[in-house]
């Protein structure tokens, strides 16, 4: 963790100096975004469907079926979409970062880069950090829309709720700050995933066995940090009494 914190500071300093390798950044954006899109959307549609099943059966019993869409939209926007999308990227992208850079470390490719006066932070780390920071909010937004679609299918076809009521409820419950908070969370999670994955890769030792250990530890550490940071971000953004349910 100390190595990750130190690496994060180095990334910030290099970014302030404007040292960005554009071609590598675009390549990493393609790997993080489009290549992860299918699994993120597939997860989102089933999460939205399952959440609707659990909520609808209880709310209908209490005569509150008209707020199911709003409850789903708030849950997806504030917590489920950013967190679950980040978890998917931590397993898929964070592990790939650690394995790739770790392999370069144990095969002395990074030492060769230093001999050629190429800074590994500029060439390897910053493109990955920028890619995760930029693409994770987009994936989160697409996951939100897909999750709402999955919930809408269940609500209209299984519980015979009106699609108009469902969507109106979602529109009334959601505010601009809910969307903004989801994007902020996703951006923070993306930075954490990239920095942790790269830091474990750069500190890899012990050959092939060390690469495997670094990859596993990078994923576990990223997942832990995502959940811990999500608590503090949620506490900062949503502490106090909410008003999403006023008027219902």
Secondary structure, DSSP 4 states (H G I P E B T S, - for coil): -HHHHHHHHHHHHHHHTT---HHHHHHHHHHHTHHHHHHHHHHHHHHHHHHHHHHHHHHHHTT-GGGHHHHHHHHIIIIIHHHHHHHHHIIIIIHHHHHHHHHHHHTTHHHHHHHTT--HIIIIIHHHHHHHHHHHHHHHHHHHHHHHHHHHHHHHHTS---HHHHHHHHHHH--HHHHHHHHHHHHHHHHHHHHHHHHHHHT--SHHHHHHHHHHHHHHHHHHHHHHHHHHHHHHHH-S---TTTT-
